[in-house]
Amino acid sequence: MHAIQEFLSRRPLLILDGALGTELERRGADIKDPLWSAKLLLEQPDLIRQVHYDYFQSGADVATTSSYQATFEAFARRGLSDADTAKLMRLSVELAAQARDAFWAEPANRVGRNKPLIAASVGPYGAMLANGSEYTGNYGLDEEALMAFHRPRLKVLAEAGADLLACETIPCLAEARAIARLLAEFPQASAWISFSCRDGQHNSQGESMAECVAALDGFAQVVAVGVNCTAPEHIPALLEHMQGHTSKPLLVYPNTGEHYDATSKTWHGDASASHFAEQASRWHAKGARLIGGCCRTRPDDIAAIQQWAKTTLK
């Protein structure tokens, strides 16, 4: 039984962490860069470790690593060798594991908790391009080309000691299938696959989410499917749309509802996640079993989910 399945066999909800990149930015880090949070692997690894720790302290059962935009291509543009890039990818897992070990070393933190998991973040091809195409798709690449792109990084992260891979913000089914097929090359690895979505029924490229999760259902190494970095207003409809089309647990970790400008690397608009725990209760009622937050969410949001779950769910 996989760690997620084992966890959900004992508890009705697995709480994911919240944003990493935008939380680092709130704490003074400059991430207006094609490397996004991965830039801090070079500059401020201690800050990454601290944010992971704070999410555990807030109630997160999973830490998602800072490897979302850590690709061989992106680091090569900074002059790093493949060996140095692989070392940084492994560092992203090590930092999360160090935060978990420090958290778990305190006996008080273990009360009523399962030992948290580490999910190694695997961003989409569009994240490497750093042009916002993880929110549009339409790369013009077939599955074989996408497999070739993901293979080197997936190999490093699959062997880095994380509990699973978090393949996230995937805009299209072709890329999701490419990753799912690629997992077979790493038999000990498992992953969740999470799509970015444009509305209550479609992923960012415009494909039906019901069809997307159904297409992944036969891949045993995919242990959960769902949605992330999508406006909270779309989550209830998306869950309804996905229900009945997959046997896998559904996960949701939306952003706060603001719009990201990939050119200026800034956020605009109004946040709609002011009552995050209240919304999380509705998502859980509609079938979500892994719930957290993406861009612009904070440890306070995760703490609110944890408090609601502790007092409401049995």
N, C-alpha and C positions, 0 to 999 in steps of 0.2 A: 504494500500500500504506500502511495506517495505521501510525503509530509502534509500536503494540503488536504488530501483525502482523509488522512489520519486525524488531522486537526478538526475538520468539519464533522467527523464521526462523533466527536466529543462535544463540540460547541456549535451553536447555530450561526456564528458569524466570525470571519477572519478579518481583522482590521488592518488595512494597508496603511502605509505612511502617507504623508502629503508631499507637497512640492519640495524638490531639492534645489534646483537652479534659482528659482525666484526667492526662496528662503535664504540662500547664500547671498543673494543680492540685497535683501533686506538687512543683512548683517554687515553690509559694507563692501562685499566683493564686487568686482567689475566683471560681469559675464557677457557684456555686449561684444560678442566674439563668436566666430564660427564654431569654436569648441564648446561654447555654452558652459555648463557646469564642469565638464572635463578639463577646462582650463585650470581649475583649482587643484587638479591632481598635480600639476606642475608648480603651482604658486602657494596654495594654502591647504594642504591635505588635512591639517589639524582641524580646520573649520568644517570640512566635510564630515570628519569623524564626530565632531560635536553636534552637528545637525542630526546625524543618525541617532546619536544617544538621546537627544531631546525628543525625537519622535518615539523612541522606545519608552521614554519616561512618560510620554503623553498617552500611551496605550497601544501603540502600533505593534502588531504581531509580525510585521514584515518590514525590512529595510530594502529599498530599491537603490541600487548602486549608482555612482556618478559616471557610468560608462555609456550613457545614452548617445552622446556624440563623440565617443572615443573610438575613432576608426583609424585604420592604417593610413588611409588617404589623407584624413584631416591632419594627423600628426606629421605625416611626411611633408606637408606644406609648411610645417614649422621646422623642418630639417631633422626630425627625429628618425632614427633607424627603426626597422621593423622590430628588432629586439627590444629597443627602448620603449616602443609603443606597447608591445605585449606586456612589458613590466608594469607600465602604467595601468593597463587594463586589469592586471592581477592586483595592483594596489587598490583599485576601486573596491574590489571584493574584500581585501584585507582590512580596509578602513571600516567597512560596515561590520565585519566580523569582530574587530577590536572593540567597536562601540557596543555590540551585543554582549561580548564577554565581560566588559566592564559593567554593563547594566545587570547582567545575570549574576555577577559575583556578589551583589548585595542581596542578602536573604529576604529583605522586605520587598524587593522587586518581584520575587517569585510567587508571592501570595496570590492565588487565584489566576495565575498566568501560565501559559505554555511557553517554553523556550522559543523566542522569536526566530524567524527564518530570514535568510538572505536571498534576495532575488537580484541576479545580475542583469542590469538593464541592457537591452538590445534595441537601439533605435532603428527606424526605417532608413532606407536608401535616401529618402528626402532629407533626413537630418544631416547626413554627410554633405549633401549639397548646400545646406544652410540657407535655403531660399524660401522656406515655408512650404515646400511641396509635400511635406508629410500631412498637410491639410488640404491637398488637392489630388494627389495621386497622378495618374496619367504620365508615368515616367517614360513610356515608350520602350520599356524593356520587357523581355519575356521571363518566364520563371527560371529558365536555365541561367540567364544573365544575373538575375537577382540572387540565385543560389551561389553563383561564383563570387558575388560581392560579399554576401554574409558569411561564407564558409570560414575564412581565416579568423575573423573575430569570434565567431561562434565556437570555434575550436578552442581558442584561448579561454574564453569565459566558461565554457562547459567543463574545462579542466581546472578551473581556478578555485574550486571549493565551495561555491555557492550552492544553496539548496535547490535552486531552480533558476531558469532564465525568465526574465520579464520582457517579452517581445511586444513593444508598446508603440502606440500612436501609428499603427499600421493603416495606411489610407486605402488599401485595395486588396482584393482577394488574391490576386496573383502573387503579391509579396507574402501574404499570410501562408499560402500554399507552398511557396518556395521555402519558407522557414520550416514549416511542418515536415516537408519532405526531407529537408536537410538534417533534421533531428535524428533520422535513422542512421546517419553516419556516426552518431555519438550515442550509443545505446544506453548509457547510464544517465543521460541528460533528460530533463523534462522542462516544460515551459508553459507559461500562459501566453496567449495571444490576444492582444487588445487593440481595437480599431479606433481611429479618430472618425467622428461622424459629423455630417452636415445638418442633419435634422433627425426626426424621430423614427425614421425607417432606413436610412441609407448611410453607408460609410462616406468618407470624404470624396471618393471618386464617383459616388452615385449608385453603388451596387446595393442590393437588398441585404440588410444585416441578417435576416432570417436565412437567406441562402448562404451567406458567409459562414455563419456558425454551423449550419448543416454540413457544409463542405469540409469542415475541420473535424467533424464528429468521429470519423474513422481513424484518426491519428491518435494512437494510445499515449504517445509522449506529450501530447497537448493536454494539460491537466485542468485548464480552466479557459474560458473565452469571455470576451466582453468588450467594454468601451472605456476609453480614457481621453483626457484632454478635450472634452466635448462640453458644451454648455449644459449646466444642470437642468435647464428647462426641457431638454430632449430626453433625459434619462428614463423617466417613467414609460414613455411611448416606446423607446428602444427595448426596454426590458419586456414589455408586452409583445413586441414584434419578434424577439428572439425566443421567448418561451415556447416550449414544445418542439423546437427545431434542433435541440442539442440535449445530450445526456450529461454534459459536463457542467460543473458549477459556473454560474455567471458572476462576473466581476465588473464593478463600475468604480472609476475614480475620476470624476469630472474636474474641470477647472472651475474657476469662480464665475464664469460667464462673460469675462472680458475678452476683447479681441486682440490678437497678437499681430503686430505689424512686423513682418520678417525683414523688411528693408531697414527700418530704424531700430529694430529689435526692442520695441517698446509695447506696452499694453495700453489699451484705450477702452473707454466705455465703463459701464457700471457693473459691479460684482452682483451676482444674484445668489450667492451662497451664504448670506448673512445668518441663516438658520440651518447650518449644515447638518446638525444632528437630526433636526426635524425632517429634513429632506431624506436623510439616510434611513430613517424609519420607514418612509414610504417606498424607498428603493428595496429595502429588505422585504417588505410586504409583497412586492412585485417579483420577488425571486432572487434578488442579488444576495450572494453568500460571501463575497469578498468585497469590501467597501473601503474606500479611502479617498484621497484627493490628489489632484494634479496641479498644474500651474496656478500660483497665487494663493493656494491653500497653505495653512500654517499648522504648527503643533497644536494650537488652541482648537482648531477644527477637529483634529484627530482626538484630542482629549474630550471634546463634546460627544463624539461618536462613542468613545469608550464609556463615558458616563451613562449615556442613554442605554447602551447595550448591557451594562452591568446592572442597571436598575429595572430594565424591561424584559430582556431576553433571558430565558432559562435553558 
